[in-house]
Amino acid sequence: MSKTMRLKERHQNILSATIHKYVATAEPVSSKTLVNEYNLTVSSATVRNAMGWLEKAGLLYQPHTSAGRIPSDWGYRTYVDQIMLPDRALREQLDQLLSQAIKEEVGSLEALLYGVAQLLATLSGYIALITFPQQQTSYLRHLQLVPLENRRIMLIIITDSYQTQSGLIDPPRRITEKLEAGEDIEQELDLLSNFLNQKLQGRSLSELATLKARDLEQEWKQDGEFLEEICQQVLQRCQSGASSQILVRGISQVLQQPEFSQLQQVQTLLHLLEAEQDQLRSVICNVVEGGVTVKIGSENPLEPMQTCSLVSANYYQGESPAGSLGLVGPTRMLYENAIALVEVAADTLSQSLSQG
């Protein structure tokens, strides 16, 4: 079936009924079950033929001979894109629950995010993920230039959150010449460190991004390019250190699902959630701006997630994206609820952050 082809209403109804039954039972669905339990207003022969057509189109498949059929990744995708309707009553109910929960979280931002993550996991039965806001307001607390034996300099940076970053930097030509001549440059680097601390301490990352050597002072004009490189190193190191952990809640609930009964599959997913958060962050944050993104099964780029679905969205502070949140569960997911939960949580969290 072409990915742009729309299903006929009959096929939509039968695919929808199959998905709802499979979501509820985790058991392959037979045509007899659909005829007996769903008011499809067509004969049993029509249902059998339609399920056969849906299987040939790649939307359903039989896990083994003589079994009923279950939805494929593409079947779920077609359901989400063509058939699923938003439940406005559910959205309003979730909106009230999350708004009330956020009002009760009067502590820190961290407490607020933990509360929202826990509520998402509890209401959905899936794994809730929330990234902390990027620390765009980080400030430089201290830096130090330290000479190394290999004629290079180490730049050590401490931010206002006491995160420490370090990196190697090439010295300017005049200092390289002194190093080659065997001169002690430690005192000179201390003077330069003190000068830079005097000028840069308390500056935000956004200020450092636009800072030029001419903004510092004429006394170090000869090292202009070196100073600009230091400013860029400070900016890059602070930004890389600002990508914070991902809150993970709801693992125990989702592991009760039959899809996660195999130990190896569980271990690879847990390893991703706990030890590979940089990879995970790139997937969670790869969302449609201003909307909810749904990645189903093999659409996920990370192998441990290719038996799962991820529903995610950004939350905002003012007009700028602050972080992302999402739900991870089996592809046999109740997509209407998951999408509504993520959408409402993102909107409510955005309102809370924007109101200060």
C-alpha positions in Angstrom: 0.0 0.0 0.0 1.3 3.5 -0.9 2.1 5.5 2.2 -0.1 8.3 0.8 -3.1 6.1 0.1 -6.1 6.7 2.4 -8.0 3.6 3.6 -11.7 3.2 2.8 -14.0 3.7 5.7 -14.6 -0.1 6.1 -10.9 -0.8 6.3 -10.5 2.0 8.7 -13.2 0.6 11.0 -11.8 -2.9 11.0 -8.2 -1.7 11.5 -9.3 0.5 14.4 -11.3 -2.4 16.0 -8.3 -4.7 15.6 -6.0 -2.2 17.2 -8.3 -1.5 20.2 -8.8 -5.2 20.8 -5.1 -6.0 20.6 -4.2 -3.0 22.9 -6.7 -4.3 25.5 -5.6 -8.0 25.4 -2.1 -8.3 23.8 -3.6 -11.4 22.0 -3.9 -11.8 18.2 -7.3 -10.8 17.0 -9.5 -13.0 14.9 -12.3 -12.0 12.5 -14.7 -13.9 14.7 -13.8 -11.8 17.7 -14.4 -8.6 15.7 -17.8 -9.8 14.5 -18.9 -10.9 18.0 -17.6 -7.9 19.9 -17.8 -4.9 17.6 -20.8 -3.5 15.8 -19.2 -3.3 12.4 -22.5 -3.5 10.4 -20.9 -5.9 7.9 -21.0 -9.7 7.5 -18.3 -12.0 9.0 -17.2 -12.8 5.4 -16.6 -9.1 4.8 -14.6 -8.8 8.0 -12.4 -11.8 7.0 -11.8 -10.4 3.5 -11.0 -6.9 4.9 -8.5 -8.3 7.4 -6.9 -10.3 4.6 -6.6 -7.1 2.6 -5.1 -5.2 5.5 -2.6 -8.0 5.9 -1.6 -7.8 2.3 -1.3 -4.1 2.6 1.2 -4.6 5.5 -1.0 -3.1 8.2 -1.7 -6.4 10.0 0.2 -9.6 10.2 -0.1 -13.1 11.6 2.6 -13.9 14.3 2.1 -17.6 13.4 -0.1 -19.8 11.2 -3.7 -20.2 12.3 -3.4 -17.3 14.8 -5.3 -14.1 14.6 -3.7 -11.0 13.4 -1.9 -8.1 15.1 -1.1 -4.6 14.0 2.2 -3.9 12.3 4.2 -0.7 12.9 2.7 0.7 9.7 -0.7 -0.3 10.9 -0.3 1.8 14.0 1.2 4.6 11.9 -1.9 4.6 9.7 -4.2 4.5 12.7 -2.4 7.5 14.3 -2.3 9.5 11.0 -5.7 8.7 9.5 -8.1 7.2 12.0 -7.5 8.3 15.5 -9.6 11.1 16.8 -8.7 13.4 19.8 -10.7 12.8 22.9 -11.6 16.3 24.1 -13.2 15.2 27.3 -10.1 13.2 28.2 -7.9 16.2 27.4 -9.9 18.5 29.6 -9.8 15.9 32.5 -6.0 15.6 32.1 -5.6 19.3 31.9 -7.3 19.7 35.3 -5.3 16.9 36.9 -1.9 18.3 35.7 -2.8 21.9 36.4 -3.7 21.0 40.0 -0.6 18.9 40.4 1.6 21.7 39.3 -0.1 24.2 41.6 0.7 21.9 44.5 4.4 21.8 43.6 5.5 25.0 45.3 9.1 24.0 45.6 12.0 24.1 43.1 11.9 23.5 39.4 13.4 20.1 40.0 10.5 19.2 42.3 8.0 20.4 39.7 9.6 18.3 36.9 9.8 15.2 39.2 6.1 15.6 40.1 5.0 15.9 36.4 7.2 12.9 35.4 5.7 10.8 38.1 2.1 11.8 37.2 2.7 11.1 33.5 4.0 7.6 34.4 1.1 6.9 36.8 -1.6 8.1 34.4 -0.3 6.4 31.3 1.3 3.2 32.6 4.3 3.9 30.4 7.8 5.3 31.0 7.9 9.1 31.4 11.0 11.0 30.3 11.6 14.7 31.0 14.8 16.6 30.1 15.8 19.5 32.4 15.8 23.0 30.9 19.1 23.8 29.2 21.0 26.2 31.5 21.1 29.1 29.1 21.5 31.4 32.1 24.7 29.8 33.4 27.4 32.2 34.5 31.1 31.9 34.6 32.4 31.6 38.2 36.1 31.1 37.6 38.7 30.1 35.0 42.3 29.2 35.2 45.1 28.7 32.6 47.6 26.0 33.5 50.8 25.3 31.6 51.5 21.7 30.5 54.8 20.0 29.6 53.9 19.5 26.0 53.8 23.3 25.2 50.1 23.4 25.5 47.8 25.1 28.0 44.9 23.6 29.9 41.8 25.8 30.4 39.8 25.0 33.6 36.3 26.4 33.8 33.9 26.5 36.8 30.3 27.7 36.3 27.8 29.1 38.8 26.5 25.5 39.4 30.0 24.4 40.3 30.3 22.2 37.2 33.9 21.9 36.1 35.0 21.7 32.5 38.5 21.5 31.1 40.1 21.5 27.7 43.4 22.0 25.9 44.2 25.2 24.1 47.2 26.4 22.0 49.0 29.3 23.4 49.7 32.5 21.4 52.9 32.8 19.5 54.8 34.9 22.0 54.1 32.5 24.8 55.0 29.5 22.6 58.4 31.2 22.0 59.0 31.5 25.7 58.1 27.9 26.2 60.5 26.9 23.5 63.2 29.0 25.2 62.6 27.2 28.5 61.1 30.2 30.3 58.7 29.8 33.1 55.3 31.2 32.0 53.3 30.2 35.0 53.3 33.7 36.5 52.3 35.2 33.1 49.4 32.7 32.8 48.3 33.6 36.4 48.2 37.3 35.5 46.2 36.5 32.3 43.8 34.3 34.3 43.3 37.0 36.9 42.6 39.5 34.1 40.1 37.2 32.4 38.4 36.5 35.7 38.1 40.2 36.4 36.5 40.7 33.0 34.4 37.6 32.5 33.2 36.5 36.0 29.4 36.8 36.2 28.9 37.0 32.5 26.2 34.8 31.0 26.8 32.4 28.2 24.8 34.6 25.8 27.2 37.5 26.6 30.3 35.3 26.0 28.9 34.2 22.7 29.1 37.7 21.3 32.2 38.8 23.2 35.3 40.0 21.2 38.8 40.6 22.3 38.4 44.4 21.8 35.8 44.3 24.5 38.3 43.2 27.1 41.0 45.9 27.1 43.9 47.2 25.1 46.6 45.9 27.5 46.2 42.4 26.1 45.6 43.5 22.5 48.6 41.4 21.3 46.8 38.3 22.4 43.5 39.2 20.8 43.0 35.9 18.9 44.0 33.9 21.9 41.5 35.7 24.2 38.7 35.2 21.6 39.6 31.5 21.5 39.4 31.3 25.3 35.9 33.0 25.3 34.7 30.4 22.7 36.2 27.5 24.7 34.4 28.8 27.8 31.1 29.0 25.9 31.4 25.6 24.3 32.5 23.9 27.5 29.7 25.5 29.6 27.1 24.6 27.0 28.2 21.0 26.8 28.1 20.8 30.6 24.6 22.2 30.7 22.9 19.3 29.0 21.5 17.7 32.1 20.2 14.4 33.1 16.9 13.0 31.9 14.3 12.2 34.5 13.0 8.7 34.1 9.8 7.4 35.9 7.5 4.5 35.4 9.9 1.7 34.6 8.3 -0.8 37.0 4.8 -0.2 35.5 5.9 -0.8 31.8 8.0 -3.8 32.6 4.7 -5.6 33.6 3.7 -5.5 29.9 4.1 -8.8 28.0 6.3 -7.2 25.4 9.0 -6.8 28.0 9.0 -10.4 29.3 12.3 -11.2 27.7 15.2 -10.3 29.9 17.6 -9.3 27.2 15.2 -6.8 25.7 14.6 -5.3 29.1 18.3 -5.0 29.8 19.1 -3.2 26.6 16.2 -0.7 27.2 17.3 -0.1 30.8 20.9 0.4 29.7 19.7 3.0 27.2 17.6 4.8 29.9 20.3 4.8 32.5 23.7 4.8 30.8 23.1 6.2 27.2 21.2 9.4 28.0 23.1 11.5 25.4 21.8 9.2 22.7 18.3 9.2 24.3 18.3 13.0 24.6 18.9 13.4 20.8 15.8 11.3 20.1 13.5 12.9 22.7 14.4 16.4 21.6 14.0 15.6 17.9 10.3 16.8 17.8 8.1 18.9 15.6 8.1 22.4 16.9 4.9 23.3 18.6 3.4 19.8 18.3 3.6 16.2 19.4 5.9 13.7 17.7 5.0 10.0 17.5 7.8 7.5 16.6 6.5 4.0 16.3 8.7 0.9 16.5 11.3 0.8 13.7 10.8 4.6 13.2 13.0 5.0 16.3 16.7 5.4 15.4 18.0 3.6 18.5 17.8 -0.2 18.3 16.7 -0.8 22.0 13.6 1.4 21.2 12.6 -0.3 18.0 10.0 -2.5 19.8 8.7 0.6 21.5 6.8 3.8 20.6 7.9 7.3 21.8 5.4 10.2 22.1 7.2 13.4 22.8 7.0 17.2 22.7 8.9 20.3 23.7 7.9 22.5 26.6 8.7 26.2 26.5 9.8 29.2 28.6 8.3 32.1 26.8 8.9 31.6 23.1 12.0 29.5 23.5 12.1 25.7 23.9 13.2 24.9 27.4 13.3 21.1 27.3 11.4 18.0 26.1 9.2 15.4 27.6 7.8 12.1 26.4 6.3 8.7 27.0 7.9 5.4 26.0 5.8 2.2 25.9 5.2 -0.8 23.7 3.9 -0.2 20.2 0.7 -1.7 21.6 0.1 1.7 23.1 -3.1 3.6 23.7 -2.0 6.4 21.4 -5.0 8.7 22.1 -4.2 8.8 25.8 -0.5 9.0 25.4 -0.7 11.9 22.9 -3.2 13.8 25.0 -1.1 13.3 28.1 2.1 14.6 26.5 0.3 17.5 24.8 -1.3 18.6 28.0 1.8 18.1 30.2 3.9 20.2 27.7 1.3 23.0 27.6 0.8 23.1 31.4 4.6 23.0 32.1 5.2 25.8 29.5 2.6 27.9 31.2 4.1 27.3 34.6 7.6 28.2 33.5 6.5 31.2 31.5 4.7 32.6 34.5 7.8 32.3 36.6 
